[in-house]
Amino acid sequence: MKRRDFLSAFRRGLTASPIRREGPFTAWTWVHGGAERDEDEWRRRFARVRSAGIQAVLVSGGDTAVLGDAAHAEGLEFHRWTWMCNRNGDAAVQAAHPEWFTVSREGKSSLTHPPYVGYYKWVCPTRPAVRAYLRELVDATAADPRVDGVHLDYIRHCDVILPRGLWVSYRLVQDREYPQFDFCYCDVCRKTFRAQAGVDPLELPDPTADEAWRRFRWDSVTGLVKECREAVRDRGKSITAAVFPTPSLARRLVRQAWDEWGLDGVFPMLYHSFYLEDLPWIGASAREGVGAVAAAGDGTALRAGLYIPSLDPDSLAEAVGIARDAGAQGVSLFEMDGLNDVHLEALKNALGA
């Protein structure tokens, strides 16, 4: 989407009437669960957020038995927050399958030449072996009786363009798609696309402008998601995902067509400060996402992801109201450890408004 088109849509979003929302408006939070705490301590921490109106936790790391039992004891849903295509911590895969990792337009593997930061090591969602491996991972997660749902993260390609607010941090100006950030050109992607389109993507006059090549990568990620969705639902569990802010931005920045996934829920990361935007942008972005999943007609719930370091308590309350008016079915907060007592009081009041 061109900037002038986005601004036009954004302004329409500010003046549009609230969208009718199906179901209750709920609050969730992401939780880093790797800290060594016993079940009693986790129960205290979970009780604290439950008292403010949070109904579910998305937890990474730690002991599932301890965390799941503590969450359920305090009346919270327990969802396992799982990294997918980014396999930085997966030493076994890195050692056994270096060929699984994505390749840039420069011809460099993200395993040996990770872009931006050292942990950006991505496996290719086009590869059948990668899909089988990740499907088994989420199936094993969903099989645990304590787990109410599986929450996918990093279910995408590497950022070909970073959010504008991060350019200064990385000393970059990303006014176009540069080769070192453009993935994936591995042999499997090239061969598969050539079979479909009759041309090697590296031989396209301008790979960055070719719609079929863009669609190929969107569909590659979507195919992986659908296999994982089937595995999780076969276990009778829900499946959700953390995604980029809007369908248009997600397609452009990370090759992610999340409005086509048919999940139980999506959590677009509406981290307004990353995009040098103010709070009304949250509403315009949520409205775009709500409209897209409604058009798909698959019942996907949208909960707006809010970034606590950029929100004082008053701003948090305002952001919750903005998301509600935009038709979101809730919010999710990044992340639990950043919520102070004043935040929680503001959240409680906003949820009750």
N, C-alpha and C positions, 0 to 999 in steps of 0.2 A: 504494500500500500504506500503510495506517495505521501509525503508529509502533508501536503495541502489537503489530500483526501482524508487523512487521519484527523486533521484538525477540524475539518467539516463534520465528520462523524462524531468527533469529541464534543463539539458545540451542540449538536443535536441531542447528544446524550445528557447534557446538562439541563436541557429544557424539557425533555420527555417526561411523561407521567410515569409513576412507579409501575413496574411490571408485576402482574399478578403472579404470586409464588405458590407452588403446591407444597403442602407439608409445613411442618414447624421450622422456625429459624433456629439453627443450633450452632454452638461454638465448640471448636476442637482446638487442640494444640499439638505441635510437634514437640518431641521430647528426646534429648540425647540420653539414652539409658545406660551408657557404658560405665558411668561412675560406680564405684564399689560401695553400694548402700544395701543394707539388709531390708527385708520386706517391711518391717515396721517403719523405717525411714521413708521408703517409697510410699507407704500408705499415708503418712503425714503429708508428704508433698502432693500426692494426688488428692487428698481430702481438701487441701487448701484451694486448688483450682476448681474442684467440683463445687465447692461452696459459692464460687463466683458464677456458676452456671455452665461451666465447660462439661460436655457430655461424653467426649471421646478423646483418646490420646493416640498419637501416631509415634511409635517408639522405635528408635534405632539402637542396636547394640544391647549389651547386657544379657542377663539370664531371663529367658522367656518365662520360666516357671515363677521366678520371684516377681518379675514385673507384671506378668499377666494376673497372677493371684492378687497382687496389691491393687491393681487397677479395678478388678472386678469386685474386690472387697469394698471399694469406695464408690461403687455404682457407675463406673466408667466402662465404655467400650474400649477394647484393647486391639489396636491395629499395628501390625508389624511394618515399619518403615524400611524399605529395602532398596539399596542401590542396584541398578540394573546394568546399563551399558558401560558405565564407568566402573572399571574393575581394578582400581588402584590397589586395593587391599587384598586382592586375590592372587597371592604369590604362586599358588599351584597352577592356575591358568596361565599366568605370565611365563612360568618355567616350561610348561608342557605344550602350550599352544601360542607361541608368539605370532603365528600367522593369522590368528583371530583378530588382531588389533587393526583398527582403521588406519588408512593411508591417506595422506594429504595430496592435494594436486601437485605439490612439489615432489611427491614420491617418498615421503618420510613417514615411518610408522609412529603412531601416537604412543606406542610402548617405549620406544627408544628416544623419541623427540616429542614429548608431550607439549602441546601448545599452552601458552599463558602461564600455567603453573605445573609443578611436578606431579601432581596427582591426577592430571587429565589424561588418563590412559583408558581408551575406549575400545570395546569390542564391536565388531561389525554386525548389525542386525540382519543383514542379507544372508549371512552364512547359516545353513541348516544346522550345523553343529553348535553354533552359538545359540540359536533359538532353542534347540533341545536342552542345552545346558541350563539356560535361564528359566525355561519352563520347569525343569526338574527342581530348580532352586525355589521357585514360588510354590510349586506343588508341595514340597517338603515343609515349607513355612505354613501353608494353609492346613496341612494335615494335623498340626498341633491343636488339640482341643481347646487350649486357652486362647487361641488367636481368633478374633472375630472377623478380621479382614486383613488383606494384604495391600499395602500402600507402596506403589512404585515411584521411584525417583530416578533421575538421570536416565529416563527412558526416551532417548533422543540421540542425535548426533552432537558433536562438539559445537559450541557457538561459533558460527562463521562470522558473526558480528556480535560484539558484547553490548549490553545495555549502555547507553551513552554516558551515564553517570560513572561508569567504571573506566572510561578511556583514560582519564588523567592518572588513575592508579597504575595502569599498565603502560603509560606513556605511548598511547596509540591514537591514531585518527583512522577510524574504520569507515571511510567514505565509500567503500566498495568491498567486494568479497576478494580478499587476498589469498593467494594459493596456499600459504602455510596454515591457514585456518579453515580451509575448504576440504571437507571429508564427505564420502569415502570413495577412494579410487583404488581399492584393492583389486586383486585379480578376479575375485568372485563377483564383485559389483560390476566391474568392466565387462566381464563375460556375460553376465546375466542381462545387463542393459543392452549389450550388443545383440543378443538373441531377440530382445523385444523390439528394439528401435532400429537395428541394422547399422549401428555406428558405435564405435568406441567413444565413451565420453571425453577422453583426452584428445580426440580428433575433432570434437565440435568446434566451430569457429569461436564461440564464446560460451563455455560451459555454464557460466554464472547466469546467462540469460535464457537458457534452453528450458522450456516449460516441461518437456517430457523427462528431462534429467532431474528437475526439481521433484516432479511427481513420483519418480522412481524412488527417491530417497524418503519422501513422505510415506509412501506405501511400504517401504522396507520396515520402517519403524512400526507402522500400523499392523503389519503382518505379525511381528513379534508380539505386540500387545494383545492381539486377538488370540494367539496361542496361549499366552499366560492367562488371559481372561477365561478361556475354556478350562484350564487346569484348576484355577481357583474356584470357579463356580461348580465344577464337578465335586468339589469338597464341601459345597454348601455354604461357602464364605463369600463375603463381598470383596470387590476389588476397586481400588481408587488410585489416583496418580497425582503427584505434584507436577504442574505444567507451567509453561511460560504464559505471560499475562493474557493474551488474546489469541484467537485462532490465526489472525493475520500476522501478528508479531512472531508467534511460535513457528509458523511456516517459514518466515523469512530469516529468523535468527538461528534456529536450531533444527530445522527440517522436521517439525513436529505438527501433525494434523490432528490434534487431540479431540476436536469435535466429531471426528469420524470413528472414535474408538469404542463407543457403546459401553462405557464402564458404569459402575454404580455411582461414582462420584469423581469429579475433577476439582483440584485445588489450584487454580491459577495464582501464581506468585505475584500479587499486585503490589510489588515493592516500589512504591512511587518514587522514592529518592534515587533508586538505581537508574531511573529514566529522566531525572531532573524535572519531575512533575510534582504537582501539589495534590491535595486530597481529592478534589473533584475528578481527577483522572481515574481514581479507583472506581468511581461510579460509571464513567463512560466505558472503561475496560470491562467491568463486570457485566454491563448491559450487553456489550457485543458478545461475550461468551454465553450469557444466558440465552440470547437470541439464537446463537448457533446451535447449541445443544437442543433447544426447543424445536428448531427446524429439523434436526436429525430424528426427533421423535422416539428416542430410545430410553427416555426416562432418566438420563444422567443428571444427577444433582450437582450444582456448582456452589462451592464454598470459597469465598474470597480469602486468599492468603494475605495476611497483614504482617508487616515487618516491624517488630516492637522497637528495635533501636532507633527507628525514625519516627516513633509515635510517643509523645508524652500522654499522660492519662486522658486529658481532654481531647486530644487528637484521636486517640484510640476510640473513644466513645463516638466521636463524629464519624470516623471511618466505618464503624459498625453500622451506624444509621445510614450512611451512604450506600453501603453494600446491600442492606435490607431494601432500601428504596429502589435499587437497581434490579431487584428481583432475585438476588442470590439466596440460596437456601441456608446460608450460614456463613461463618468465618472460621478460619484456622489461623492460629497465632504462632509466629516463629520468634522465639520458641519458649518453652515453659520457664526456663531459668531466668529469662529476661523480664518476667512479670513480677513487679513489686506489688506491695499491698495496695498502693493507690491505683495502679493499673487494674488490679482485680476488682476493686470497688467500682471503678468507672465502667468496667466491663459488665459487672452485675447490674448496674443501673441502666446501661444501654440495652442489655438483653431484656430487661423488664419494661422498657419504655413502650 
